[in-house]
Amino acid sequence: MCKIALFGTSADPPTIAHKGILHYLACHYDIVAVWASNNPFKKHRVSLEQRQKMLGLVIEELAMPQNNLYLCEQLSHQRTLHSLQQAQALWGKEAEYEW
């Protein structure tokens, strides 16, 4: 069974901690889907689009040899359930999802 880690974050901005978490997840899961989303309880300093681009740069910099770390902007939503449903549409309901 495919193990998929879902990592949504406001990433405002992405930090070294985000990078460390992504490295760990990429070493322990078959697929790691990461995205930035708006947190309705937070005033964001930069736009969602800019935060997505910064996360993409973090992923590029990590350059994981497993090549299993993906920026999945389509999963970005304020509600976790919606993000999970989108992930299931991409990878199927049979996969094991963790977030």
C-alpha positions as CSV (number, residue, x, y, z in Angstrom):
1,M,0.0,0.0,0.0
2,C,1.3,3.4,-0.9
3,K,2.0,5.7,2.1
4,I,1.3,9.4,1.4
5,A,2.2,12.3,3.7
6,L,0.1,15.4,3.2
7,F,1.8,18.5,4.4
8,G,-0.2,21.7,4.1
9,T,1.2,24.8,5.7
10,S,0.8,28.6,5.6
11,A,4.6,28.8,5.0
12,D,4.7,32.5,5.6
13,P,7.6,32.2,4.9
14,P,8.9,28.7,4.6
15,T,11.6,28.2,7.2
16,I,14.5,25.8,7.9
17,A,12.0,23.9,10.1
18,H,9.7,23.3,7.1
19,K,12.8,22.1,5.2
20,G,13.6,19.7,8.0
21,I,10.1,18.3,8.1
22,L,10.0,17.8,4.4
23,H,13.3,16.0,4.4
24,Y,12.1,13.7,7.2
25,L,8.8,13.0,5.4
26,A,10.5,12.2,2.1
27,C,12.7,9.6,3.9
28,H,9.7,7.9,5.4
29,Y,6.8,8.0,2.9
30,D,6.3,6.9,-0.7
31,I,4.9,10.3,-1.7
32,V,5.0,13.6,0.1
33,A,2.5,16.3,-1.1
34,V,3.2,19.8,0.1
35,W,1.3,23.0,-0.4
36,A,0.8,26.5,1.0
37,S,-2.7,27.6,2.0
38,N,-4.3,30.6,3.6
39,N,-4.9,30.4,7.3
40,P,-8.1,32.3,8.1
41,F,-6.7,33.1,11.6
42,K,-3.5,34.6,10.4
43,K,-2.6,37.8,8.5
44,H,-0.2,36.7,5.8
45,R,2.8,38.8,4.9
46,V,3.1,37.6,1.3
47,S,0.6,36.2,-1.2
48,L,-0.3,32.6,-1.5
49,E,1.3,32.5,-5.0
50,Q,4.6,33.7,-3.6
51,R,4.5,31.2,-0.7
52,Q,3.8,28.4,-3.2
53,K,6.9,29.5,-5.2
54,M,9.0,29.6,-2.1
55,L,8.0,26.1,-1.1
56,G,8.9,25.0,-4.7
57,L,12.4,26.4,-4.1
58,V,12.7,24.5,-0.8
59,I,11.8,21.3,-2.6
60,E,14.3,22.0,-5.4
61,E,17.0,22.7,-2.8
62,L,16.3,19.4,-1.0
63,A,16.8,17.5,-4.3
64,M,15.7,14.2,-2.6
65,P,17.1,11.2,-4.5
66,Q,13.8,9.3,-4.1
67,N,12.2,12.1,-6.2
68,N,9.0,11.7,-4.1
69,L,8.5,15.2,-2.9
70,Y,5.8,17.2,-4.8
71,L,4.5,20.7,-4.7
72,C,0.7,20.1,-5.1
73,E,-0.9,23.5,-5.4
74,Q,-4.2,21.9,-6.3
75,L,-4.5,20.6,-2.7
76,S,-4.4,24.1,-1.2
77,H,-7.6,24.8,0.7
78,Q,-8.6,26.2,4.1
79,R,-10.3,22.9,5.0
80,T,-8.3,19.8,5.5
81,L,-11.1,17.5,4.4
82,H,-11.2,19.2,1.0
83,S,-7.4,18.7,0.6
84,L,-7.8,15.1,1.5
85,Q,-10.6,14.6,-1.0
86,Q,-8.4,16.2,-3.7
87,A,-5.5,13.9,-2.8
88,Q,-7.8,10.9,-3.0
89,A,-8.9,12.0,-6.4
90,L,-5.2,12.1,-7.5
91,W,-3.8,8.9,-5.8
92,G,-6.9,6.9,-5.0
93,K,-8.8,6.0,-1.8
94,E,-6.8,2.8,-1.3
95,A,-3.6,4.7,-0.3
96,E,-2.7,5.3,3.3
97,Y,-2.8,9.1,4.0
98,E,-1.2,10.9,6.9
99,W,-1.2,14.6,7.7
